[in-house]
């Protein structure tokens, strides 16, 4: 696979899709509401990925529109929250994205070790 490089030297792919990969991976463990997903990603990455709600919610909506997530409303203690869960299609997509990411990182590592 060939990755496009933008003029500023930052790789466009697969970094452009890493947020979706992280969201799908977070939801494979259990359904969660948006803020819990943000916290899960932040904590499991030791603070490396600390996304704002304005970044997460559009990505969640896009994943749901693509059929990779499903959601439902839940009310707890008077608070209404949308709970997101990974779909069967999302699990397949996650597996493919994970393989692609692993190939990419192996390639980068090989260059770094020999450079």
SULGISUL-V961956 format. One record per residue. N is the residue number from 0. BURIAL is 1 if it has 16 or more other ideal C-beta (glycine too) atoms within 10 Angstrom, else 0. Layout:
BEGIN
[[N BURIAL] [N BURIAL]]
END
This chain:
BEGIN
[[0 0] [1 0] [2 0] [3 0] [4 0] [5 0] [6 0] [7 0] [8 0] [9 0] [10 0] [11 0] [12 0] [13 1] [14 0] [15 0] [16 0] [17 0] [18 1] [19 1] [20 1] [21 1] [22 1] [23 1] [24 1] [25 1] [26 1] [27 0] [28 0] [29 0] [30 1] [31 1] [32 1] [33 1] [34 0] [35 1] [36 1] [37 1] [38 0] [39 1] [40 1] [41 0] [42 0] [43 0] [44 0] [45 0] [46 0] [47 0] [48 0] [49 0] [50 1] [51 0] [52 0] [53 0] [54 0] [55 1] [56 0] [57 0] [58 1] [59 1] [60 0] [61 0] [62 1] [63 1] [64 0] [65 0] [66 0] [67 1] [68 1] [69 1] [70 1] [71 0] [72 0] [73 0] [74 0] [75 0] [76 0] [77 0] [78 0] [79 0] [80 1] [81 0] [82 1] [83 1] [84 0] [85 1] [86 1] [87 0] [88 0] [89 1] [90 0] [91 0] [92 1] [93 1] [94 0] [95 0] [96 1] [97 0] [98 0] [99 0] [100 0] [101 0] [102 0] [103 1] [104 0] [105 0] [106 0] [107 0] [108 0] [109 0] [110 0] [111 0] [112 0] [113 0] [114 0]]
END
